[in-house]
């Protein structure tokens, strides 16, 4: 997963389709944020299919909407997606 370092600078600064709040209080706003989150994953999480798919999409510089959905799904499966509604 650490090959995500080679992703183009242009893509890294694009905003995700929507901000993704994590249960640790963070928010992923950009592709760079998502990449940093993925690089910091523990090995057992990194090897899960959902994270492998998100990494693959990042490496092929897929559409940001697709990447956002993949990261959101991976966070959800790991119970790390903050689903609380904030008023």
N, CA, C and O atoms as a CHARMM CRD file, in Angstrom:
* protein
*
  348
    1    1 UNK  N      0.81700  -1.19100   0.00000 PROA 1      0.00000
    2    1 UNK  CA     0.00000   0.00000   0.00000 PROA 1      0.00000
    3    1 UNK  C      0.86100   1.25500   0.00000 PROA 1      0.00000
    4    1 UNK  O      0.38400   2.32700  -0.37100 PROA 1      0.00000
    5    2 UNK  N      2.08400   1.14500   0.39700 PROA 2      0.00000
    6    2 UNK  CA     2.91900   2.33400   0.48200 PROA 2      0.00000
    7    2 UNK  C      3.35100   2.84900  -0.88100 PROA 2      0.00000
    8    2 UNK  O      4.05600   3.85600  -0.95000 PROA 2      0.00000
    9    3 UNK  N      2.94900   2.18700  -1.98000 PROA 3      0.00000
   10    3 UNK  CA     3.22200   2.67800  -3.31800 PROA 3      0.00000
   11    3 UNK  C      2.35000   3.87200  -3.66800 PROA 3      0.00000
   12    3 UNK  O      2.54700   4.49500  -4.71100 PROA 3      0.00000
   13    4 UNK  N      1.39500   4.19800  -2.81700 PROA 4      0.00000
   14    4 UNK  CA     0.52200   5.33500  -3.08700 PROA 4      0.00000
   15    4 UNK  C      1.30100   6.64600  -3.08300 PROA 4      0.00000
   16    4 UNK  O      0.74300   7.69400  -3.40800 PROA 4      0.00000
   17    5 UNK  N      2.56600   6.60700  -2.72500 PROA 5      0.00000
   18    5 UNK  CA     3.40600   7.80100  -2.70000 PROA 5      0.00000
   19    5 UNK  C      3.54600   8.39200  -4.09500 PROA 5      0.00000
   20    5 UNK  O      3.72100   9.60300  -4.22800 PROA 5      0.00000
   21    6 UNK  N      3.47400   7.58000  -5.12600 PROA 6      0.00000
   22    6 UNK  CA     3.70800   8.03600  -6.48800 PROA 6      0.00000
   23    6 UNK  C      2.52300   8.74600  -7.14400 PROA 6      0.00000
   24    6 UNK  O      2.62400   9.16100  -8.29900 PROA 6      0.00000
   25    7 UNK  N      1.43100   8.89000  -6.45100 PROA 7      0.00000
   26    7 UNK  CA     0.24900   9.54100  -7.00900 PROA 7      0.00000
   27    7 UNK  C      0.57200  10.98800  -7.38300 PROA 7      0.00000
   28    7 UNK  O      1.30200  11.67100  -6.66500 PROA 7      0.00000
   29    8 UNK  N      0.02800  11.44900  -8.50400 PROA 8      0.00000
   30    8 UNK  CA     0.35600  12.78400  -8.99700 PROA 8      0.00000
   31    8 UNK  C     -0.08200  13.88400  -8.03100 PROA 8      0.00000
   32    8 UNK  O     -1.08500  13.76000  -7.32900 PROA 8      0.00000
   33    9 UNK  N      0.69200  14.94800  -8.01800 PROA 9      0.00000
   34    9 UNK  CA     0.42300  16.08800  -7.14100 PROA 9      0.00000
   35    9 UNK  C     -0.93300  16.70500  -7.46000 PROA 9      0.00000
   36    9 UNK  O     -1.66100  17.11000  -6.55400 PROA 9      0.00000
   37   10 UNK  N     -1.26800  16.77600  -8.72700 PROA 10     0.00000
   38   10 UNK  CA    -2.54500  17.35200  -9.14500 PROA 10     0.00000
   39   10 UNK  C     -3.70800  16.61800  -8.49200 PROA 10     0.00000
   40   10 UNK  O     -4.63000  17.24400  -7.96800 PROA 10     0.00000
   41   11 UNK  N     -3.66400  15.30000  -8.52500 PROA 11     0.00000
   42   11 UNK  CA    -4.73900  14.50100  -7.94200 PROA 11     0.00000
   43   11 UNK  C     -4.77200  14.65500  -6.42500 PROA 11     0.00000
   44   11 UNK  O     -5.84600  14.75400  -5.83200 PROA 11     0.00000
   45   12 UNK  N     -3.61400  14.67600  -5.80700 PROA 12     0.00000
   46   12 UNK  CA    -3.55600  14.72900  -4.34500 PROA 12     0.00000
   47   12 UNK  C     -4.24800  15.95400  -3.76500 PROA 12     0.00000
   48   12 UNK  O     -4.76600  15.89700  -2.65000 PROA 12     0.00000
   49   13 UNK  N     -4.26700  17.04500  -4.49000 PROA 13     0.00000
   50   13 UNK  CA    -4.86600  18.27500  -3.97200 PROA 13     0.00000
   51   13 UNK  C     -6.34600  18.42800  -4.32100 PROA 13     0.00000
   52   13 UNK  O     -6.96800  19.42400  -3.95400 PROA 13     0.00000
   53   14 UNK  N     -6.90500  17.45900  -5.02000 PROA 14     0.00000
   54   14 UNK  CA    -8.33900  17.50800  -5.31900 PROA 14     0.00000
   55   14 UNK  C     -9.14200  17.20000  -4.07100 PROA 14     0.00000
   56   14 UNK  O     -8.74700  16.37500  -3.24700 PROA 14     0.00000
   57   15 UNK  N    -10.27500  17.87400  -3.94500 PROA 15     0.00000
   58   15 UNK  CA   -11.18100  17.58900  -2.83000 PROA 15     0.00000
   59   15 UNK  C    -11.90400  16.27700  -3.08800 PROA 15     0.00000
   60   15 UNK  O    -12.23100  15.94900  -4.22900 PROA 15     0.00000
   61   16 UNK  N    -12.15000  15.53600  -2.02400 PROA 16     0.00000
   62   16 UNK  CA   -12.99300  14.34900  -2.13200 PROA 16     0.00000
   63   16 UNK  C    -14.40200  14.78900  -2.49300 PROA 16     0.00000
   64   16 UNK  O    -14.72800  15.97000  -2.37500 PROA 16     0.00000
   65   17 UNK  N    -15.23100  13.87100  -2.92500 PROA 17     0.00000
   66   17 UNK  CA   -16.60200  14.20200  -3.31000 PROA 17     0.00000
   67   17 UNK  C    -17.38900  14.78000  -2.13000 PROA 17     0.00000
   68   17 UNK  O    -18.31200  15.57400  -2.31000 PROA 17     0.00000
   69   18 UNK  N    -17.00900  14.36900  -0.93700 PROA 18     0.00000
   70   18 UNK  CA   -17.61300  14.90400   0.29500 PROA 18     0.00000
   71   18 UNK  C    -16.60900  14.64700   1.41800 PROA 18     0.00000
   72   18 UNK  O    -15.84000  13.68800   1.35000 PROA 18     0.00000
   73   19 UNK  N    -16.61000  15.48600   2.43800 PROA 19     0.00000
   74   19 UNK  CA   -15.71000  15.23100   3.57100 PROA 19     0.00000
   75   19 UNK  C    -16.10500  13.94300   4.27500 PROA 19     0.00000
   76   19 UNK  O    -17.29100  13.65600   4.43600 PROA 19     0.00000
   77   20 UNK  N    -15.11400  13.17200   4.69200 PROA 20     0.00000
   78   20 UNK  CA   -15.35500  11.91600   5.39900 PROA 20     0.00000
   79   20 UNK  C    -14.84000  12.06600   6.82500 PROA 20     0.00000
   80   20 UNK  O    -13.63500  12.17500   7.05300 PROA 20     0.00000
   81   21 UNK  N    -15.76100  12.07000   7.77700 PROA 21     0.00000
   82   21 UNK  CA   -15.37800  12.17300   9.18800 PROA 21     0.00000
   83   21 UNK  C    -15.04400  10.79300   9.72100 PROA 21     0.00000
   84   21 UNK  O    -15.72100   9.80800   9.42600 PROA 21     0.00000
   85   22 UNK  N    -13.98000  10.74700  10.51400 PROA 22     0.00000
   86   22 UNK  CA   -13.57100   9.48100  11.10900 PROA 22     0.00000
   87   22 UNK  C    -13.89900   9.49000  12.59800 PROA 22     0.00000
   88   22 UNK  O    -14.04900  10.54800  13.20900 PROA 22     0.00000
   89   23 UNK  N    -14.00600   8.31300  13.16000 PROA 23     0.00000
   90   23 UNK  CA   -14.39900   8.20200  14.56700 PROA 23     0.00000
   91   23 UNK  C    -13.31800   8.71300  15.51400 PROA 23     0.00000
   92   23 UNK  O    -13.58400   8.90700  16.70100 PROA 23     0.00000
   93   24 UNK  N    -12.11100   8.93200  15.01300 PROA 24     0.00000
   94   24 UNK  CA   -11.05500   9.48400  15.87000 PROA 24     0.00000
   95   24 UNK  C    -11.06900  11.01000  15.88700 PROA 24     0.00000
   96   24 UNK  O    -10.17400  11.64200  16.44800 PROA 24     0.00000
   97   25 UNK  N    -12.08900  11.59200  15.27000 PROA 25     0.00000
   98   25 UNK  CA   -12.23800  13.04600  15.28000 PROA 25     0.00000
   99   25 UNK  C    -11.65400  13.75100  14.07600 PROA 25     0.00000
  100   25 UNK  O    -11.76900  14.97100  13.96700 PROA 25     0.00000
  101   26 UNK  N    -11.03700  13.02500  13.17900 PROA 26     0.00000
  102   26 UNK  CA   -10.46000  13.63000  11.98300 PROA 26     0.00000
  103   26 UNK  C    -11.47100  13.72000  10.85400 PROA 26     0.00000
  104   26 UNK  O    -12.54100  13.11300  10.90700 PROA 26     0.00000
  105   27 UNK  N    -11.11800  14.47900   9.84500 PROA 27     0.00000
  106   27 UNK  CA   -11.93700  14.59100   8.64900 PROA 27     0.00000
  107   27 UNK  C    -11.03300  14.54400   7.43000 PROA 27     0.00000
  108   27 UNK  O    -10.04200  15.27000   7.35100 PROA 27     0.00000
  109   28 UNK  N    -11.37900  13.68800   6.48600 PROA 28     0.00000
  110   28 UNK  CA   -10.64300  13.59400   5.22800 PROA 28     0.00000
  111   28 UNK  C    -11.31900  14.51400   4.22700 PROA 28     0.00000
  112   28 UNK  O    -12.46900  14.29000   3.85000 PROA 28     0.00000
  113   29 UNK  N    -10.60700  15.55100   3.79600 PROA 29     0.00000
  114   29 UNK  CA   -11.16400  16.52900   2.85700 PROA 29     0.00000
  115   29 UNK  C    -10.63300  16.34500   1.43900 PROA 29     0.00000
  116   29 UNK  O    -11.35300  16.57600   0.46800 PROA 29     0.00000
  117   30 UNK  N     -9.38200  15.93100   1.32300 PROA 30     0.00000
  118   30 UNK  CA    -8.73000  15.83500   0.01700 PROA 30     0.00000
  119   30 UNK  C     -8.20900  14.42600  -0.22900 PROA 30     0.00000
  120   30 UNK  O     -8.16200  13.59200   0.67500 PROA 30     0.00000
  121   31 UNK  N     -7.82100  14.18400  -1.47000 PROA 31     0.00000
  122   31 UNK  CA    -7.19700  12.91600  -1.81100 PROA 31     0.00000
  123   31 UNK  C     -5.91900  12.74800  -0.99000 PROA 31     0.00000
  124   31 UNK  O     -5.59700  11.63700  -0.57000 PROA 31     0.00000
  125   32 UNK  N     -5.19600  13.83000  -0.76100 PROA 32     0.00000
  126   32 UNK  CA    -3.98800  13.77300   0.06700 PROA 32     0.00000
  127   32 UNK  C     -4.31100  13.30800   1.48800 PROA 32     0.00000
  128   32 UNK  O     -3.57100  12.51400   2.06800 PROA 32     0.00000
  129   33 UNK  N     -5.40800  13.80100   2.04300 PROA 33     0.00000
  130   33 UNK  CA    -5.83800  13.35000   3.37800 PROA 33     0.00000
  131   33 UNK  C     -6.12400  11.84900   3.37500 PROA 33     0.00000
  132   33 UNK  O     -5.71300  11.12500   4.28100 PROA 33     0.00000
  133   34 UNK  N     -6.83100  11.39700   2.34700 PROA 34     0.00000
  134   34 UNK  CA    -7.17100   9.97000   2.24600 PROA 34     0.00000
  135   34 UNK  C     -5.90100   9.13700   2.09100 PROA 34     0.00000
  136   34 UNK  O     -5.77500   8.07300   2.69800 PROA 34     0.00000
  137   35 UNK  N     -4.96900   9.61600   1.28400 PROA 35     0.00000
  138   35 UNK  CA    -3.70000   8.90900   1.08600 PROA 35     0.00000
  139   35 UNK  C     -2.93100   8.81100   2.39900 PROA 35     0.00000
  140   35 UNK  O     -2.42000   7.74500   2.74300 PROA 35     0.00000
  141   36 UNK  N     -2.84700   9.91400   3.13000 PROA 36     0.00000
  142   36 UNK  CA    -2.13400   9.90800   4.41400 PROA 36     0.00000
  143   36 UNK  C     -2.79300   8.92900   5.38200 PROA 36     0.00000
  144   36 UNK  O     -2.10500   8.22300   6.11900 PROA 36     0.00000
  145   37 UNK  N     -4.11400   8.88700   5.38100 PROA 37     0.00000
  146   37 UNK  CA    -4.83100   7.95200   6.24600 PROA 37     0.00000
  147   37 UNK  C     -4.49200   6.51500   5.86500 PROA 37     0.00000
  148   37 UNK  O     -4.23100   5.68200   6.73200 PROA 37     0.00000
  149   38 UNK  N     -4.49600   6.22900   4.56300 PROA 38     0.00000
  150   38 UNK  CA    -4.21300   4.87100   4.10400 PROA 38     0.00000
  151   38 UNK  C     -2.78500   4.45100   4.42800 PROA 38     0.00000
  152   38 UNK  O     -2.54900   3.30700   4.81700 PROA 38     0.00000
  153   39 UNK  N     -1.84200   5.35300   4.27300 PROA 39     0.00000
  154   39 UNK  CA    -0.44100   5.02600   4.54800 PROA 39     0.00000
  155   39 UNK  C     -0.24400   4.71200   6.02900 PROA 39     0.00000
  156   39 UNK  O      0.64800   3.94200   6.38600 PROA 39     0.00000
  157   40 UNK  N     -1.06700   5.30200   6.89100 PROA 40     0.00000
  158   40 UNK  CA    -0.90200   5.09900   8.33300 PROA 40     0.00000
  159   40 UNK  C     -1.63300   3.86900   8.87400 PROA 40     0.00000
  160   40 UNK  O     -1.55500   3.58200  10.06800 PROA 40     0.00000
  161   41 UNK  N     -2.33300   3.14800   8.02000 PROA 41     0.00000
  162   41 UNK  CA    -3.09400   1.98400   8.47900 PROA 41     0.00000
  163   41 UNK  C     -2.20700   0.88900   9.04700 PROA 41     0.00000
  164   41 UNK  O     -1.09500   0.66400   8.56800 PROA 41     0.00000
  165   42 UNK  N     -2.70100   0.22300  10.05600 PROA 42     0.00000
  166   42 UNK  CA    -2.03500  -0.97400  10.56000 PROA 42     0.00000
  167   42 UNK  C     -2.11900  -2.05700   9.48900 PROA 42     0.00000
  168   42 UNK  O     -3.06300  -2.08200   8.70000 PROA 42     0.00000
  169   43 UNK  N     -1.14400  -2.94000   9.46200 PROA 43     0.00000
  170   43 UNK  CA    -1.05500  -3.96900   8.42400 PROA 43     0.00000
  171   43 UNK  C     -2.34400  -4.79000   8.30800 PROA 43     0.00000
  172   43 UNK  O     -2.79500  -5.08200   7.20000 PROA 43     0.00000
  173   44 UNK  N     -2.93700  -5.16200   9.44900 PROA 44     0.00000
  174   44 UNK  CA    -4.13600  -6.00900   9.38600 PROA 44     0.00000
  175   44 UNK  C     -5.30700  -5.28400   8.72400 PROA 44     0.00000
  176   44 UNK  O     -6.14300  -5.92000   8.08200 PROA 44     0.00000
  177   45 UNK  N     -5.37600  -3.96100   8.87200 PROA 45     0.00000
  178   45 UNK  CA    -6.41800  -3.19600   8.18900 PROA 45     0.00000
  179   45 UNK  C     -6.04800  -2.98200   6.72900 PROA 45     0.00000
  180   45 UNK  O     -6.89800  -3.07000   5.84300 PROA 45     0.00000
  181   46 UNK  N     -4.78500  -2.70300   6.48900 PROA 46     0.00000
  182   46 UNK  CA    -4.29700  -2.44700   5.13500 PROA 46     0.00000
  183   46 UNK  C     -4.58600  -3.60500   4.18700 PROA 46     0.00000
  184   46 UNK  O     -4.84100  -3.39200   3.00200 PROA 46     0.00000
  185   47 UNK  N     -4.54600  -4.81700   4.70000 PROA 47     0.00000
  186   47 UNK  CA    -4.71200  -6.00500   3.86900 PROA 47     0.00000
  187   47 UNK  C     -6.16900  -6.33900   3.56000 PROA 47     0.00000
  188   47 UNK  O     -6.43800  -7.22900   2.75400 PROA 47     0.00000
  189   48 UNK  N     -7.09300  -5.65400   4.17600 PROA 48     0.00000
  190   48 UNK  CA    -8.52000  -5.91700   3.90900 PROA 48     0.00000
  191   48 UNK  C     -8.87300  -5.47600   2.49400 PROA 48     0.00000
  192   48 UNK  O     -8.33500  -4.50200   1.96800 PROA 48     0.00000
  193   49 UNK  N     -9.78600  -6.22000   1.90400 PROA 49     0.00000
  194   49 UNK  CA   -10.17200  -5.97600   0.51600 PROA 49     0.00000
  195   49 UNK  C    -10.63700  -4.56400   0.23500 PROA 49     0.00000
  196   49 UNK  O    -10.33700  -4.01000  -0.82200 PROA 49     0.00000
  197   50 UNK  N    -11.36900  -3.97400   1.17000 PROA 50     0.00000
  198   50 UNK  CA   -11.89200  -2.62000   0.95000 PROA 50     0.00000
  199   50 UNK  C    -10.75200  -1.60600   0.83200 PROA 50     0.00000
  200   50 UNK  O    -10.79800  -0.70300  -0.00300 PROA 50     0.00000
  201   51 UNK  N     -9.72200  -1.76500   1.68400 PROA 51     0.00000
  202   51 UNK  CA    -8.58700  -0.83700   1.61500 PROA 51     0.00000
  203   51 UNK  C     -7.72900  -1.11900   0.39200 PROA 51     0.00000
  204   51 UNK  O     -7.16400  -0.19500  -0.19400 PROA 51     0.00000
  205   52 UNK  N     -7.62600  -2.38400  -0.00100 PROA 52     0.00000
  206   52 UNK  CA    -6.88000  -2.71500  -1.20500 PROA 52     0.00000
  207   52 UNK  C     -7.52900  -2.06300  -2.42700 PROA 52     0.00000
  208   52 UNK  O     -6.84200  -1.55500  -3.31300 PROA 52     0.00000
  209   53 UNK  N     -8.86400  -2.08700  -2.45800 PROA 53     0.00000
  210   53 UNK  CA    -9.59000  -1.45700  -3.57700 PROA 53     0.00000
  211   53 UNK  C     -9.37100   0.04900  -3.58400 PROA 53     0.00000
  212   53 UNK  O     -9.12600   0.63100  -4.64100 PROA 53     0.00000
  213   54 UNK  N     -9.45500   0.68800  -2.42400 PROA 54     0.00000
  214   54 UNK  CA    -9.24000   2.13700  -2.34800 PROA 54     0.00000
  215   54 UNK  C     -7.82200   2.48200  -2.80900 PROA 54     0.00000
  216   54 UNK  O     -7.62000   3.46000  -3.53000 PROA 54     0.00000
  217   55 UNK  N     -6.85700   1.68900  -2.39900 PROA 55     0.00000
  218   55 UNK  CA    -5.46800   1.91200  -2.79600 PROA 55     0.00000
  219   55 UNK  C     -5.30400   1.75100  -4.30300 PROA 55     0.00000
  220   55 UNK  O     -4.62000   2.54500  -4.95000 PROA 55     0.00000
  221   56 UNK  N     -5.93000   0.72900  -4.85000 PROA 56     0.00000
  222   56 UNK  CA    -5.86900   0.49900  -6.29600 PROA 56     0.00000
  223   56 UNK  C     -6.41500   1.70800  -7.05400 PROA 56     0.00000
  224   56 UNK  O     -5.81600   2.15600  -8.03100 PROA 56     0.00000
  225   57 UNK  N     -7.55200   2.23100  -6.60000 PROA 57     0.00000
  226   57 UNK  CA    -8.14700   3.39600  -7.25500 PROA 57     0.00000
  227   57 UNK  C     -7.22900   4.61300  -7.16100 PROA 57     0.00000
  228   57 UNK  O     -7.13300   5.40000  -8.10200 PROA 57     0.00000
  229   58 UNK  N     -6.56800   4.76000  -6.04400 PROA 58     0.00000
  230   58 UNK  CA    -5.62600   5.86600  -5.88300 PROA 58     0.00000
  231   58 UNK  C     -4.44600   5.71200  -6.83500 PROA 58     0.00000
  232   58 UNK  O     -4.02600   6.68000  -7.47000 PROA 58     0.00000
  233   59 UNK  N     -3.91800   4.51100  -6.93500 PROA 59     0.00000
  234   59 UNK  CA    -2.75700   4.26000  -7.79500 PROA 59     0.00000
  235   59 UNK  C     -3.05600   4.48100  -9.27300 PROA 59     0.00000
  236   59 UNK  O     -2.20200   4.96900 -10.01400 PROA 59     0.00000
  237   60 UNK  N     -4.26100   4.12600  -9.70200 PROA 60     0.00000
  238   60 UNK  CA    -4.59600   4.31900 -11.11900 PROA 60     0.00000
  239   60 UNK  C     -5.17800   5.70400 -11.37600 PROA 60     0.00000
  240   60 UNK  O     -5.59400   6.03000 -12.48800 PROA 60     0.00000
  241   61 UNK  N     -5.19400   6.51800 -10.30700 PROA 61     0.00000
  242   61 UNK  CA    -5.70600   7.88800 -10.38300 PROA 61     0.00000
  243   61 UNK  C     -7.12500   7.91300 -10.93700 PROA 61     0.00000
  244   61 UNK  O     -7.44500   8.65300 -11.86800 PROA 61     0.00000
  245   62 UNK  N     -7.95200   7.08700 -10.33400 PROA 62     0.00000
  246   62 UNK  CA    -9.35600   6.97900 -10.73000 PROA 62     0.00000
  247   62 UNK  C    -10.10700   8.26100 -10.39300 PROA 62     0.00000
  248   62 UNK  O     -9.58600   9.15600  -9.72800 PROA 62     0.00000
  249   63 UNK  N    -11.31600   8.31900 -10.85900 PROA 63     0.00000
  250   63 UNK  CA   -12.21500   9.43900 -10.59600 PROA 63     0.00000
  251   63 UNK  C    -12.34300   9.65100  -9.08300 PROA 63     0.00000
  252   63 UNK  O    -12.43900   8.68900  -8.32100 PROA 63     0.00000
  253   64 UNK  N    -12.34400  10.90900  -8.66400 PROA 64     0.00000
  254   64 UNK  CA   -12.41400  11.23800  -7.23500 PROA 64     0.00000
  255   64 UNK  C    -13.70800  10.72300  -6.61000 PROA 64     0.00000
  256   64 UNK  O    -13.70200  10.33500  -5.44200 PROA 64     0.00000
  257   65 UNK  N    -14.80000  10.70800  -7.34000 PROA 65     0.00000
  258   65 UNK  CA   -16.05200  10.17500  -6.79800 PROA 65     0.00000
  259   65 UNK  C    -15.90600   8.69000  -6.45200 PROA 65     0.00000
  260   65 UNK  O    -16.36000   8.24600  -5.39700 PROA 65     0.00000
  261   66 UNK  N    -15.27600   7.93300  -7.34000 PROA 66     0.00000
  262   66 UNK  CA   -15.05000   6.50500  -7.08400 PROA 66     0.00000
  263   66 UNK  C    -14.15500   6.30600  -5.87300 PROA 66     0.00000
  264   66 UNK  O    -14.42300   5.45300  -5.02600 PROA 66     0.00000
  265   67 UNK  N    -13.09100   7.09500  -5.79300 PROA 67     0.00000
  266   67 UNK  CA   -12.16200   6.98300  -4.67300 PROA 67     0.00000
  267   67 UNK  C    -12.86100   7.32800  -3.36100 PROA 67     0.00000
  268   67 UNK  O    -12.68000   6.63900  -2.35700 PROA 67     0.00000
  269   68 UNK  N    -13.65300   8.38400  -3.37100 PROA 68     0.00000
  270   68 UNK  CA   -14.37900   8.78600  -2.15800 PROA 68     0.00000
  271   68 UNK  C    -15.28000   7.65900  -1.68000 PROA 68     0.00000
  272   68 UNK  O    -15.30200   7.33600  -0.49200 PROA 68     0.00000
  273   69 UNK  N    -16.02300   7.06200  -2.60300 PROA 69     0.00000
  274   69 UNK  CA   -16.91500   5.96000  -2.23800 PROA 69     0.00000
  275   69 UNK  C    -16.13300   4.77700  -1.67000 PROA 69     0.00000
  276   69 UNK  O    -16.56300   4.15600  -0.69800 PROA 69     0.00000
  277   70 UNK  N    -14.99900   4.46900  -2.26900 PROA 70     0.00000
  278   70 UNK  CA   -14.19400   3.33300  -1.81200 PROA 70     0.00000
  279   70 UNK  C    -13.62500   3.57900  -0.41200 PROA 70     0.00000
  280   70 UNK  O    -13.64500   2.68300   0.43100 PROA 70     0.00000
  281   71 UNK  N    -13.12200   4.78000  -0.16600 PROA 71     0.00000
  282   71 UNK  CA   -12.58000   5.10200   1.15800 PROA 71     0.00000
  283   71 UNK  C    -13.70600   5.11400   2.18200 PROA 71     0.00000
  284   71 UNK  O    -13.54500   4.61400   3.29500 PROA 71     0.00000
  285   72 UNK  N    -14.84100   5.68200   1.80900 PROA 72     0.00000
  286   72 UNK  CA   -16.00100   5.71300   2.70900 PROA 72     0.00000
  287   72 UNK  C    -16.43200   4.29200   3.08300 PROA 72     0.00000
  288   72 UNK  O    -16.71200   4.01700   4.25000 PROA 72     0.00000
  289   73 UNK  N    -16.48600   3.40600   2.11300 PROA 73     0.00000
  290   73 UNK  CA   -16.86400   2.01900   2.36000 PROA 73     0.00000
  291   73 UNK  C    -15.84400   1.33100   3.26600 PROA 73     0.00000
  292   73 UNK  O    -16.21900   0.61400   4.19300 PROA 73     0.00000
  293   74 UNK  N    -14.56300   1.54700   2.99900 PROA 74     0.00000
  294   74 UNK  CA   -13.51900   0.93800   3.82800 PROA 74     0.00000
  295   74 UNK  C    -13.61200   1.44100   5.27000 PROA 74     0.00000
  296   74 UNK  O    -13.49700   0.65300   6.20900 PROA 74     0.00000
  297   75 UNK  N    -13.81700   2.73900   5.44700 PROA 75     0.00000
  298   75 UNK  CA   -13.99000   3.29200   6.79500 PROA 75     0.00000
  299   75 UNK  C    -15.21300   2.67100   7.47100 PROA 75     0.00000
  300   75 UNK  O    -15.16400   2.32000   8.65000 PROA 75     0.00000
  301   76 UNK  N    -16.29400   2.53700   6.73200 PROA 76     0.00000
  302   76 UNK  CA   -17.52200   1.95300   7.27700 PROA 76     0.00000
  303   76 UNK  C    -17.28700   0.51600   7.74200 PROA 76     0.00000
  304   76 UNK  O    -17.67500   0.14800   8.85100 PROA 76     0.00000
  305   77 UNK  N    -16.65400  -0.29300   6.89600 PROA 77     0.00000
  306   77 UNK  CA   -16.38900  -1.69100   7.24500 PROA 77     0.00000
  307   77 UNK  C    -15.48300  -1.81700   8.46900 PROA 77     0.00000
  308   77 UNK  O    -15.58600  -2.78200   9.22600 PROA 77     0.00000
  309   78 UNK  N    -14.60100  -0.84300   8.65800 PROA 78     0.00000
  310   78 UNK  CA   -13.70600  -0.84400   9.81400 PROA 78     0.00000
  311   78 UNK  C    -14.32800  -0.17400  11.04100 PROA 78     0.00000
  312   78 UNK  O    -13.67400  -0.04500  12.07500 PROA 78     0.00000
  313   79 UNK  N    -15.57500   0.24800  10.93100 PROA 79     0.00000
  314   79 UNK  CA   -16.25800   0.99500  11.99800 PROA 79     0.00000
  315   79 UNK  C    -15.49600   2.26500  12.35700 PROA 79     0.00000
  316   79 UNK  O    -15.44100   2.66100  13.52100 PROA 79     0.00000
  317   80 UNK  N    -14.91700   2.89100  11.35300 PROA 80     0.00000
  318   80 UNK  CA   -14.15300   4.12700  11.56000 PROA 80     0.00000
  319   80 UNK  C    -14.80500   5.33300  10.89400 PROA 80     0.00000
  320   80 UNK  O    -14.26800   6.43900  10.95700 PROA 80     0.00000
  321   81 UNK  N    -15.95800   5.13000  10.25500 PROA 81     0.00000
  322   81 UNK  CA   -16.68900   6.22900   9.62900 PROA 81     0.00000
  323   81 UNK  C    -17.62100   6.82700  10.65400 PROA 81     0.00000
  324   81 UNK  O    -18.47100   6.12800  11.20600 PROA 81     0.00000
  325   82 UNK  N    -17.47100   8.11000  10.91500 PROA 82     0.00000
  326   82 UNK  CA   -18.32300   8.80000  11.88600 PROA 82     0.00000
  327   82 UNK  C    -19.66400   9.07800  11.22000 PROA 82     0.00000
  328   82 UNK  O    -19.75300   9.88700  10.29600 PROA 82     0.00000
  329   83 UNK  N    -20.69700   8.40700  11.69200 PROA 83     0.00000
  330   83 UNK  CA   -22.03600   8.53500  11.12500 PROA 83     0.00000
  331   83 UNK  C    -22.92900   9.49400  11.90500 PROA 83     0.00000
  332   83 UNK  O    -24.10600   9.64900  11.57900 PROA 83     0.00000
  333   84 UNK  N    -22.38000  10.13600  12.92700 PROA 84     0.00000
  334   84 UNK  CA   -23.16700  11.07500  13.73700 PROA 84     0.00000
  335   84 UNK  C    -23.51000  12.31700  12.90700 PROA 84     0.00000
  336   84 UNK  O    -22.67000  12.85400  12.18400 PROA 84     0.00000
  337   85 UNK  N    -24.76100  12.75500  13.03100 PROA 85     0.00000
  338   85 UNK  CA   -25.19700  13.96700  12.34600 PROA 85     0.00000
  339   85 UNK  C    -24.87500  15.14800  13.25800 PROA 85     0.00000
  340   85 UNK  O    -25.21700  15.15500  14.44000 PROA 85     0.00000
  341   86 UNK  N    -24.21800  16.13200  12.68500 PROA 86     0.00000
  342   86 UNK  CA   -23.86700  17.31900  13.44500 PROA 86     0.00000
  343   86 UNK  C    -24.78400  18.46800  13.03500 PROA 86     0.00000
  344   86 UNK  O    -24.95200  18.74100  11.84600 PROA 86     0.00000
  345   87 UNK  N    -25.36900  19.13100  14.01000 PROA 87     0.00000
  346   87 UNK  CA   -26.27600  20.25600  13.71800 PROA 87     0.00000
  347   87 UNK  C    -25.56300  21.56700  13.82400 PROA 87     0.00000
  348   87 UNK  O    -26.16800  22.61800  13.61300 PROA 87     0.00000
